């Protein structure tokens, strides 16, 4: 089933991302659950990849469920480190330590 991406949905996703505090991260699937679309983690990623078109949002605070960063965006790690997020030896965020409990 194809999901229609409209501005209301885009801003619903971005409003959740805006709530993630500095020094914390959320998973794509977590954001999807918070807007009532638990099976749409990829949709969240798609919206965040274009978030700059809608304003300034802390998209760097969203990672995958295993703590991996967005591919091809080296600045994401720098921004998270500046907020105090540390990384494991394998380059992932420790989700048990840094995951936002916004649910």
Steps between C-alpha positions, in 0.01 A plus 500: 500500500644834396517776762409848383754750624326829570611808690297411809683168529835665435446756776369230735829313459708816533313608813602176672861543388494854636421361848811280522725674752870569446712201601228248417408306187188332370466218250312542172253235613451677833404821321264300279333343807459839664294623204293181488672348195711228658580334166627814330859543621619540140245773445648686798846466342371632170345805666813570703719483191300795366436682828711799398224597262269561797725679745768417754445177694739286707490209255849399608339359816325223307688174439398146415392253770852359529647847550648528151527844344356613168730392217685777321452760774827530697380821667239300693764344725669836560172660603413216736846504657466876555186421702681242714393183321780246495551213259593137539815363337288384204378857437145456629315695766436310824120499480458379859688804622394774258155408369237761571212370710244720326251216485 
